[in-house]
Amino acid sequence: MTDIEIKDQFNRFLVDNFMLARSVDIVATPSFLEAGIIDSTGVLELVQFIEETFALSVKDEEMMPDNLDSLANLVRFVQTKTAQV
């Protein structure tokens, strides 16, 4: 899967599931948490989406902002995890 396809998947998920994602530029947002797009419960929803959509397992220690707090981080995380499989 390409970076663009992964971005599109996440963009669609965020806009469909998080109200504030509809009113901000998700691509340019440096932190979903700081922008108020997602909260701790939202992180869990995001992890579930990653596991179901990309057939990946997200370990507890991987649930950190460096992996999940922006679109760029999400794409990099999925690409890295996919390469390990």
Summary of the structure (lengths in Angstrom):
residues: 85
radius of gyration: 11.7
end to end distance: 13.3
largest distance: 35.3
contacts: 221
relative contact order: 0.17
helix: 65%
strand: 0%
